[in-house]
């Protein structure tokens, strides 16, 4: 758990990401309300935001990354000198992402200052800006596509570039959205390849509110899926664009104000090599009494079809104001079954009976697993309230193995508590259990295996062997368990019962064998016309995951 003392009221945990280069692993955390010291004639403190890197094994060991180290820029014109930018409340770190060695952080509320023509007045416009660190955090660059001469809300003055962003895995190109451009029609920009803006009929659509990149057509270049949550008469829609900004497909929302596309990810969930889409609608309501419960729509693409045909699977939040779908992230293959999983937060049911708004809620994380067009919920829920955290799950980052055990981990932000939780995925146990009896064939006419001279009880030795890969587990052996208790036919000699429980710690990738003797009694021929079963269920001694 990371909750540094210096991070009070900084929204530490508003955004999170994992970073791994060579043998070093870090948790990156955005804190967009962090104050910075600046010199403007005198030393002042300005709330500009920051990004921290934290060690995964040492709580509260966080260090500020060198984003935006320079002072505010000055410009001289024929009227005099003025600051050409204003970084107060720019929200640096509200957008944070990583791709291999590239770290990208954005300040969508960064203000570009220009003097109005012929007047001693200034325009303060939230053009937004982004920064990258490359080459093991040694190379710093700024990217501000809307900081140009196209001032005004009717052009790119209110762009808020960096509200959402992505980094190409192919060529490290940057994808930056500006949902406030062109009367809030919105726009998306591939670095050095500007897009066209939205059409005039789509004012106030907020195109670019959320963004992800993946392969949707048959070329080698990455395409993008972009949301417009206020388009379509405020029902929202998502659009899939090719790498050259050609519209490939559109999926409409179906409820006014649900904010369809507030969050989204593109990922192959069922291993058919076709990209699926997961879309969050946190303001979705079922009726007037169950509002803002939230919804997550999973669109499974049918690869057999020639076009964009999707099977829609819908998941709902549990109660009002839970806003399920506010954040969604790719977990990767967390249980080694070959399928990707996703995580989504929600405010689950509890016994308090108190309805809380999201900012004050004690949220939970649940795991969602998609296999062959079906949605499964893994039986583990992590409650932020168990750790005293509010807004637990507002930000998520997964899919990266930080501790080196070959399984992806999860990072969860709780900005109202100025905290971040690092959830390690423990190794998955693969077991092979083999049982065999001695003698292999039970012959009741033979006298070799009778336990007593009166020939009333027959003894059989059986051996059970376990092969597994890592960790300790509990074995529970049951012989003839489902037989009527008054007619039990077999008992373990050790416990004089049909049940035997043992805890064992096994060596990895080695077969370990044990033997037990079972006594079979009252073996009249008519009594054994049904199968006698030996059952060896097993379970872990420890939980699969921990918060650290």
C-alpha positions as CSV (number, residue, x, y, z in Angstrom):
1,X,0.0,0.0,0.0
2,X,1.3,3.4,-0.9
3,X,-0.1,6.4,1.0
4,X,2.8,8.9,1.3
5,X,2.5,11.5,4.0
6,X,3.3,14.3,1.5
7,X,0.4,13.3,-0.7
8,X,-2.4,14.6,1.5
9,X,-5.2,16.2,-0.6
10,X,-3.2,15.8,-3.8
11,X,-5.5,13.1,-5.4
12,X,-2.6,10.7,-5.2
13,X,-4.0,7.7,-7.1
14,X,-6.2,9.5,-9.5
15,X,-4.3,7.6,-12.2
16,X,-1.9,4.6,-12.0
17,X,0.3,2.6,-14.3
18,X,3.0,-0.1,-14.0
19,X,6.5,0.4,-15.3
20,X,9.1,-2.2,-15.9
21,X,12.5,-1.8,-17.6
22,X,15.3,-4.3,-17.3
23,X,15.0,-5.7,-13.8
24,X,13.4,-2.7,-12.2
25,X,9.7,-2.5,-11.5
26,X,7.8,0.6,-10.4
27,X,4.3,1.8,-9.7
28,X,3.6,5.1,-11.3
29,X,1.0,7.3,-9.7
30,X,-0.7,10.6,-10.8
31,X,-1.4,13.2,-8.2
32,X,-3.0,16.1,-10.2
33,X,-3.5,18.5,-7.3
34,X,0.2,18.4,-6.1
35,X,1.7,21.8,-5.4
36,X,4.9,22.8,-7.1
37,X,7.3,25.6,-6.2
38,X,7.8,28.2,-8.9
39,X,9.6,31.5,-9.0
40,X,7.5,34.4,-10.4
41,X,9.4,37.4,-9.2
42,X,9.3,35.6,-5.8
43,X,9.0,32.0,-4.7
44,X,5.4,30.8,-4.9
45,X,3.5,27.6,-4.7
46,X,1.3,26.6,-7.6
47,X,-1.1,23.6,-7.7
48,X,0.0,22.0,-10.9
49,X,0.1,18.2,-10.4
50,X,2.8,15.6,-10.5
51,X,3.6,12.0,-11.3
52,X,5.4,9.8,-8.8
53,X,7.2,6.5,-9.1
54,X,7.0,4.1,-6.1
55,X,8.9,1.0,-5.3
56,X,6.8,-2.2,-5.4
57,X,8.3,-3.8,-2.3
58,X,8.7,-0.7,0.0
59,X,5.5,1.1,1.1
60,X,5.5,4.9,0.8
61,X,8.8,5.1,-1.0
62,X,7.8,7.4,-3.8
63,X,9.8,9.9,-5.9
64,X,8.5,12.7,-8.2
65,X,9.3,12.1,-11.9
66,X,10.9,15.0,-13.8
67,X,7.9,16.0,-15.8
68,X,7.5,19.7,-16.6
69,X,10.6,21.0,-14.7
70,X,10.8,24.4,-16.5
71,X,9.3,27.6,-15.2
72,X,6.4,29.2,-16.9
73,X,7.4,30.5,-20.4
74,X,7.5,34.3,-21.0
75,X,6.8,36.1,-24.2
76,X,7.8,39.6,-25.2
77,X,5.8,41.7,-27.7
78,X,5.4,45.4,-28.4
79,X,3.2,45.8,-25.3
80,X,5.8,44.2,-23.0
81,X,6.5,40.8,-21.3
82,X,3.8,38.3,-20.2
83,X,3.6,34.7,-19.3
84,X,2.4,32.6,-22.3
85,X,1.1,29.8,-20.2
86,X,-0.6,29.2,-16.9
87,X,-0.1,25.9,-15.1
88,X,-2.2,26.4,-12.1
89,X,-4.7,23.6,-11.8
90,X,-3.5,22.1,-15.1
91,X,-4.1,18.6,-13.6
92,X,-0.8,17.1,-14.6
93,X,-1.0,13.4,-14.0
94,X,-4.7,13.0,-14.5
95,X,-3.9,11.0,-17.6
96,X,-1.0,8.5,-17.2
97,X,0.0,5.6,-19.4
98,X,3.0,3.4,-20.2
99,X,4.1,1.5,-23.2
100,X,7.4,-0.4,-22.8
101,X,10.0,2.3,-22.0
102,X,7.7,5.3,-22.8
103,X,5.9,7.1,-19.9
104,X,3.3,9.6,-20.9
105,X,1.5,12.1,-18.6
106,X,-0.9,14.8,-19.6
107,X,-2.2,18.0,-18.2
108,X,-5.6,18.5,-20.0
109,X,-6.3,21.8,-18.1
110,X,-3.0,23.5,-19.1
111,X,-3.8,27.0,-20.2
112,X,-2.2,28.7,-23.2
113,X,-2.1,32.5,-22.8
114,X,-2.2,34.9,-25.7
115,X,-2.7,38.6,-25.8
116,X,-5.8,39.8,-27.5
117,X,-5.1,41.9,-30.6
118,X,-4.7,45.6,-29.8
119,X,-5.7,45.2,-26.2
120,X,-4.0,44.8,-22.9
121,X,-6.2,41.7,-22.2
122,X,-5.4,38.1,-22.4
123,X,-7.0,34.8,-23.4
124,X,-6.5,31.9,-21.0
125,X,-7.5,28.8,-22.9
126,X,-7.3,25.2,-21.7
127,X,-5.5,23.8,-24.7
128,X,-3.9,21.0,-22.7
129,X,-0.5,19.5,-23.1
130,X,1.3,16.1,-22.7
131,X,4.8,15.0,-21.7
132,X,6.8,11.9,-22.4
133,X,9.8,10.3,-20.7
134,X,11.8,7.8,-22.8
135,X,15.1,6.0,-22.6
136,X,14.8,4.9,-19.0
137,X,13.4,8.3,-17.9
138,X,16.3,10.2,-19.4
139,X,14.7,11.8,-22.5
140,X,12.0,14.4,-21.9
141,X,9.6,15.8,-24.5
142,X,6.5,18.0,-24.5
143,X,3.6,17.4,-27.0
144,X,1.0,20.1,-27.2
145,X,-0.9,19.8,-30.5
146,X,-3.6,22.4,-29.7
147,X,-1.1,25.1,-28.6
148,X,-1.3,27.1,-31.8
149,X,-2.9,30.1,-33.4
150,X,-6.4,28.4,-33.7
151,X,-7.6,30.2,-30.5
152,X,-11.2,30.2,-29.3
153,X,-13.8,27.6,-28.4
154,X,-14.9,27.5,-32.0
155,X,-11.5,26.1,-33.0
156,X,-8.9,24.5,-30.7
157,X,-8.6,26.9,-27.8
158,X,-10.6,24.7,-25.5
159,X,-9.2,21.5,-26.8
160,X,-8.0,20.0,-23.5
161,X,-5.5,17.8,-25.3
162,X,-4.5,14.7,-23.3
163,X,-7.9,14.1,-21.7
164,X,-7.3,10.6,-23.1
165,X,-4.3,9.2,-24.9
166,X,-2.6,6.0,-26.1
167,X,0.8,4.9,-27.3
168,X,1.3,2.7,-30.4
169,X,3.1,-0.6,-29.9
170,X,4.2,-0.6,-33.5
171,X,6.1,2.7,-33.9
172,X,5.6,4.5,-30.5
173,X,3.3,7.1,-32.1
174,X,1.3,9.1,-29.7
175,X,-2.5,9.2,-29.9
176,X,-3.9,12.3,-28.1
177,X,-7.6,13.3,-27.9
178,X,-9.0,16.8,-27.4
179,X,-12.8,16.5,-26.6
180,X,-13.2,20.3,-26.2
181,X,-12.1,21.2,-29.7
182,X,-14.4,22.7,-32.4
183,X,-17.4,23.6,-30.1
184,X,-16.7,20.5,-28.1
185,X,-17.2,18.3,-31.1
186,X,-13.8,16.8,-30.1
187,X,-10.9,15.5,-32.0
188,X,-8.1,12.9,-31.9
189,X,-4.6,13.4,-33.1
190,X,-2.0,10.9,-34.1
191,X,1.3,12.6,-33.4
192,X,2.4,14.4,-36.6
193,X,-0.7,13.1,-38.3
194,X,-3.6,15.5,-37.4
195,X,-7.1,14.2,-37.8
196,X,-10.2,15.9,-39.2
197,X,-12.5,17.4,-36.6
198,X,-16.0,16.2,-35.9
199,X,-18.8,17.4,-38.2
200,X,-20.9,20.4,-37.3
201,X,-24.0,18.5,-36.3
202,X,-22.0,16.8,-33.5
203,X,-21.4,19.9,-31.3
204,X,-21.0,19.0,-27.6
205,X,-20.4,15.3,-28.4
206,X,-17.0,15.2,-26.6
207,X,-15.4,12.9,-29.1
208,X,-12.2,11.6,-27.6
209,X,-13.5,11.3,-24.1
210,X,-12.0,7.8,-24.1
211,X,-9.6,6.1,-26.5
212,X,-7.9,2.8,-27.2
213,X,-5.9,1.4,-30.1
214,X,-5.9,-2.1,-31.5
215,X,-6.1,-3.9,-34.9
216,X,-9.5,-3.9,-36.4
217,X,-8.8,-4.2,-40.2
218,X,-6.4,-6.3,-42.1
219,X,-3.4,-4.0,-42.4
220,X,-0.3,-3.9,-40.1
221,X,-1.1,-0.5,-38.6
222,X,-3.0,0.1,-35.4
223,X,-6.5,1.5,-35.6
224,X,-8.4,3.3,-32.9
225,X,-11.7,3.2,-31.1
226,X,-13.0,6.5,-29.8
227,X,-16.0,7.4,-27.7
228,X,-18.4,10.4,-27.9
229,X,-20.5,10.0,-24.8
230,X,-22.7,13.1,-25.4
231,X,-23.4,12.5,-29.1
232,X,-26.4,10.7,-30.5
233,X,-28.8,12.9,-28.5
234,X,-26.8,12.3,-25.4
235,X,-27.0,8.5,-25.8
236,X,-23.4,8.4,-26.9
237,X,-21.6,6.2,-29.4
238,X,-18.2,4.7,-30.0
239,X,-16.4,4.9,-33.4
240,X,-13.7,2.6,-34.9
241,X,-11.3,4.4,-37.2
242,X,-8.6,3.0,-39.3
243,X,-5.0,4.2,-39.0
244,X,-5.7,6.9,-41.7
245,X,-8.8,8.1,-39.8
246,X,-11.3,6.3,-42.1
247,X,-14.5,5.4,-40.2
248,X,-14.9,1.6,-40.0
249,X,-17.8,1.1,-37.7
250,X,-20.0,2.8,-35.1
251,X,-21.8,1.4,-32.1
252,X,-24.6,3.5,-30.6
253,X,-25.6,3.8,-27.0
254,X,-29.3,3.3,-26.1
255,X,-30.0,5.5,-23.0
256,X,-29.9,9.3,-22.6
257,X,-27.3,10.4,-20.1
258,X,-25.8,7.0,-19.4
259,X,-22.4,8.3,-20.6
260,X,-21.9,5.4,-23.0
261,X,-18.1,5.4,-23.7
262,X,-17.0,7.0,-20.5
263,X,-14.4,4.2,-20.4
264,X,-13.5,1.6,-23.0
265,X,-10.8,-0.9,-23.8
266,X,-10.1,-2.9,-27.0
267,X,-8.7,-6.5,-26.4
268,X,-9.1,-10.0,-27.7
269,X,-11.0,-11.7,-24.9
270,X,-11.7,-15.1,-26.4
271,X,-8.5,-15.9,-28.3
272,X,-10.0,-15.8,-31.8
273,X,-7.5,-13.2,-33.0
274,X,-10.4,-10.6,-33.4
275,X,-10.4,-7.5,-31.3
276,X,-13.4,-7.2,-28.9
277,X,-14.5,-4.0,-27.2
278,X,-15.6,-3.3,-23.6
279,X,-17.5,-0.1,-22.9
280,X,-18.5,1.5,-19.6
281,X,-21.7,3.5,-19.0
282,X,-21.4,4.6,-15.4
283,X,-24.6,6.8,-15.4
284,X,-26.9,4.0,-16.6
285,X,-30.1,3.7,-14.7
286,X,-32.7,0.9,-14.6
287,X,-35.6,3.1,-13.3
288,X,-36.2,6.2,-11.2
289,X,-35.2,4.5,-8.0
290,X,-32.1,2.7,-9.4
291,X,-30.1,5.4,-11.0
292,X,-26.3,5.6,-11.8
293,X,-26.0,1.9,-11.1
294,X,-23.7,1.7,-14.2
295,X,-23.3,-0.8,-16.9
296,X,-20.5,-2.5,-18.8
297,X,-21.2,-3.8,-22.4
298,X,-18.9,-6.5,-23.8
299,X,-18.9,-6.6,-27.6
300,X,-17.5,-9.9,-28.7
301,X,-16.6,-9.7,-32.4
302,X,-17.7,-12.5,-34.7
303,X,-14.6,-13.3,-36.7
304,X,-16.5,-15.6,-39.1
305,X,-18.4,-12.6,-40.4
306,X,-16.8,-10.4,-43.0
307,X,-17.8,-7.1,-41.3
308,X,-18.2,-5.8,-37.8
309,X,-20.7,-8.1,-36.2
310,X,-20.7,-8.2,-32.4
311,X,-22.4,-10.3,-29.8
312,X,-23.3,-8.0,-26.9
313,X,-23.0,-9.2,-23.3
314,X,-24.2,-6.7,-20.7
315,X,-23.2,-6.5,-17.0
316,X,-25.0,-4.2,-14.5
317,X,-24.0,-2.5,-11.3
318,X,-25.6,-3.5,-8.0
319,X,-27.2,-0.4,-6.6
320,X,-27.8,3.3,-7.1
321,X,-24.8,5.6,-7.4
322,X,-22.4,2.7,-7.7
323,X,-21.4,3.9,-11.2
324,X,-20.2,0.5,-12.4
325,X,-18.0,0.9,-15.4
326,X,-16.3,4.1,-14.4
327,X,-13.0,2.4,-15.0
328,X,-12.1,-0.7,-16.9
329,X,-8.7,-2.3,-17.4
330,X,-7.0,-5.2,-19.1
331,X,-5.8,-7.8,-16.5
332,X,-4.1,-10.2,-18.9
333,X,-4.1,-13.9,-18.3
334,X,-4.2,-14.0,-14.5
335,X,-5.1,-17.6,-14.1
336,X,-2.9,-19.2,-16.8
337,X,-5.8,-20.6,-18.8
338,X,-4.9,-18.8,-22.0
339,X,-7.6,-16.2,-21.9
340,X,-7.4,-12.5,-21.1
341,X,-9.5,-11.1,-18.2
342,X,-10.7,-7.6,-17.4
343,X,-11.3,-5.8,-14.1
344,X,-14.0,-3.3,-13.2
345,X,-14.9,-1.5,-10.0
346,X,-18.3,-1.1,-8.4
347,X,-19.8,-0.2,-5.0
348,X,-21.1,-3.5,-3.9
349,X,-23.9,-4.3,-1.5
350,X,-23.2,-4.0,2.2
351,X,-25.2,-4.1,5.4
352,X,-24.9,-0.4,6.2
353,X,-27.9,0.6,4.2
354,X,-26.2,4.0,3.4
355,X,-26.3,5.3,-0.1
356,X,-23.1,7.1,-0.9
357,X,-22.0,9.1,-3.9
358,X,-19.0,7.7,-5.8
359,X,-16.5,10.1,-4.4
360,X,-17.2,9.0,-0.9
361,X,-18.0,5.3,-1.6
362,X,-16.1,2.3,-0.4
363,X,-15.7,0.7,-3.7
364,X,-14.9,-2.9,-4.6
365,X,-13.1,-4.7,-7.4
366,X,-14.5,-7.7,-9.1
367,X,-12.8,-9.8,-11.8
368,X,-14.6,-10.5,-15.0
369,X,-13.5,-13.3,-17.3
370,X,-14.7,-13.8,-20.8
371,X,-14.5,-17.2,-22.4
372,X,-16.0,-18.2,-25.7
373,X,-18.7,-15.5,-25.6
374,X,-19.6,-16.1,-22.0
375,X,-18.9,-13.9,-19.0
376,X,-17.7,-15.4,-15.8
377,X,-17.1,-13.7,-12.4
378,X,-14.1,-15.1,-10.6
379,X,-15.0,-15.7,-7.0
380,X,-12.9,-13.0,-5.4
381,X,-14.0,-9.5,-4.5
382,X,-11.6,-7.0,-2.9
383,X,-13.2,-4.3,-0.8
384,X,-11.6,-1.0,-0.3
385,X,-13.5,-0.6,2.9
386,X,-11.5,-3.5,4.4
387,X,-8.4,-1.3,4.1
388,X,-10.1,2.0,5.0
389,X,-10.0,3.3,1.4
390,X,-12.4,5.5,-0.4
391,X,-12.9,5.6,-4.2
392,X,-11.0,2.3,-4.4
393,X,-11.0,1.4,-8.0
394,X,-11.4,4.8,-9.5
395,X,-8.2,4.1,-11.5
396,X,-6.8,0.7,-12.5
397,X,-3.8,-0.6,-14.3
398,X,-3.1,-4.3,-15.1
399,X,-1.5,-6.7,-17.5
400,X,2.1,-6.3,-16.4
401,X,4.1,-8.7,-14.3
402,X,5.9,-6.5,-11.8
403,X,7.2,-9.0,-9.3
404,X,8.7,-11.5,-11.8
405,X,6.5,-14.5,-11.1
406,X,5.2,-14.6,-14.7
407,X,1.7,-13.6,-13.8
408,X,0.3,-10.0,-14.4
409,X,-0.4,-7.9,-11.4
410,X,-3.0,-5.1,-10.7
411,X,-2.6,-1.6,-9.4
412,X,-5.6,0.2,-7.9
413,X,-5.9,3.9,-7.1
414,X,-8.1,5.4,-4.3
415,X,-7.6,9.2,-4.8
416,X,-9.9,10.3,-2.1
417,X,-7.7,8.4,0.4
418,X,-4.5,9.5,-1.5
419,X,-3.5,5.9,-1.7
420,X,-2.6,3.2,-4.2
421,X,-2.9,-0.6,-3.6
422,X,-0.6,-3.0,-5.4
423,X,-2.3,-6.4,-5.8
424,X,0.0,-9.3,-6.6
425,X,-1.3,-12.3,-8.5
426,X,0.1,-15.4,-7.0
427,X,1.3,-18.3,-9.1
428,X,-1.4,-20.6,-10.4
429,X,-1.3,-24.2,-9.1
430,X,-1.4,-26.9,-11.7
431,X,-2.1,-30.3,-10.2
432,X,-2.2,-33.9,-11.3
433,X,-3.7,-36.4,-8.8
434,X,-3.3,-40.1,-9.5
435,X,-4.8,-42.8,-7.4
436,X,-4.4,-46.6,-7.6
437,X,-5.3,-49.6,-5.4
438,X,-3.3,-52.6,-4.2
439,X,-4.5,-55.0,-5.2
440,X,-5.5,-53.4,-8.5
441,X,-8.5,-55.8,-8.8
442,X,-10.4,-56.5,-5.6
443,X,-11.3,-60.2,-5.3
444,X,-13.5,-61.0,-2.4
445,X,-13.0,-64.7,-2.9
446,X,-9.3,-64.3,-2.1
447,X,-8.1,-64.7,1.5
448,X,-4.9,-62.6,1.1
449,X,-6.5,-59.3,1.9
450,X,-8.9,-60.1,4.7
451,X,-8.2,-58.0,7.8
452,X,-9.6,-60.5,10.3
453,X,-9.8,-64.3,10.7
454,X,-13.5,-64.2,10.6
455,X,-13.5,-62.9,7.1
456,X,-15.8,-59.9,7.9
457,X,-13.5,-57.1,6.8
458,X,-11.5,-56.7,3.6
459,X,-8.4,-54.4,3.6
460,X,-7.3,-52.5,0.5
461,X,-4.2,-50.3,0.3
462,X,-4.4,-47.4,-2.1
463,X,-1.8,-44.9,-3.2
464,X,-2.5,-41.3,-4.2
465,X,0.2,-39.2,-5.9
466,X,0.3,-35.5,-6.5
467,X,2.2,-33.5,-9.1
468,X,2.0,-29.7,-8.9
469,X,3.8,-26.5,-9.6
470,X,4.4,-24.4,-6.5
471,X,2.8,-23.6,-3.1
472,X,1.2,-25.6,-0.3
473,X,-2.3,-27.1,-0.4
474,X,-4.8,-29.0,1.6
475,X,-6.0,-32.5,0.5
476,X,-9.3,-33.9,1.6
477,X,-9.8,-37.6,1.0
478,X,-13.3,-39.1,0.9
479,X,-14.1,-42.8,0.4
480,X,-17.7,-43.8,-0.4
481,X,-18.7,-40.3,0.7
482,X,-22.1,-40.2,-1.0
483,X,-23.4,-43.5,0.4
484,X,-26.1,-43.5,3.1
485,X,-24.4,-42.9,6.4
486,X,-26.0,-45.9,8.0
487,X,-24.8,-48.1,5.2
488,X,-21.2,-46.9,4.9
489,X,-19.1,-49.7,3.4
490,X,-15.5,-48.4,3.8
491,X,-13.4,-46.5,6.4
492,X,-9.9,-45.2,6.5
493,X,-7.9,-47.2,9.1
494,X,-6.2,-44.1,10.3
495,X,-9.3,-42.1,11.2
496,X,-12.0,-44.8,11.4
497,X,-14.0,-42.5,9.2
498,X,-14.8,-42.1,5.5
499,X,-13.1,-38.7,5.6
500,X,-9.4,-37.8,6.0
501,X,-7.9,-34.3,5.8
502,X,-4.2,-33.5,5.6
503,X,-2.1,-30.4,4.8
504,X,0.9,-31.0,2.7
505,X,3.7,-28.8,1.2
506,X,4.9,-30.3,-2.0
507,X,8.1,-29.8,-4.0
508,X,7.6,-28.1,-7.3
509,X,7.4,-30.3,-10.4
510,X,8.0,-33.5,-8.5
511,X,5.6,-36.4,-7.9
512,X,4.9,-37.0,-4.2
513,X,3.0,-40.2,-3.2
514,X,1.2,-41.3,0.0
515,X,-0.6,-44.5,0.9
516,X,-3.6,-45.2,3.1
517,X,-5.3,-48.5,4.1
518,X,-9.1,-48.7,3.7
519,X,-11.2,-51.3,5.4
520,X,-14.2,-52.6,3.5
521,X,-16.8,-54.3,5.7
522,X,-20.2,-56.0,5.2
523,X,-19.4,-57.0,1.7
524,X,-22.4,-59.2,0.8
525,X,-22.5,-59.5,-3.0
526,X,-25.9,-57.7,-3.3
527,X,-24.5,-54.8,-1.3
528,X,-21.8,-53.9,-3.9
529,X,-24.0,-53.5,-7.0
530,X,-23.2,-49.7,-6.9
531,X,-19.9,-48.0,-7.5
532,X,-17.6,-47.2,-4.6
533,X,-15.8,-43.9,-5.3
534,X,-12.6,-42.4,-3.9
535,X,-12.7,-38.6,-4.0
536,X,-9.6,-36.4,-3.6
537,X,-10.6,-32.7,-3.6
538,X,-7.9,-30.2,-2.8
539,X,-7.6,-26.5,-1.9
540,X,-4.9,-23.9,-1.2
541,X,-3.6,-23.3,2.3
542,X,-3.1,-19.6,1.5
543,X,-5.2,-17.1,-0.5
544,X,-4.2,-16.5,-4.1
545,X,-3.7,-12.7,-3.8
546,X,-2.5,-10.1,-1.3
547,X,-2.5,-6.4,-1.1
548,X,0.8,-4.8,-0.3
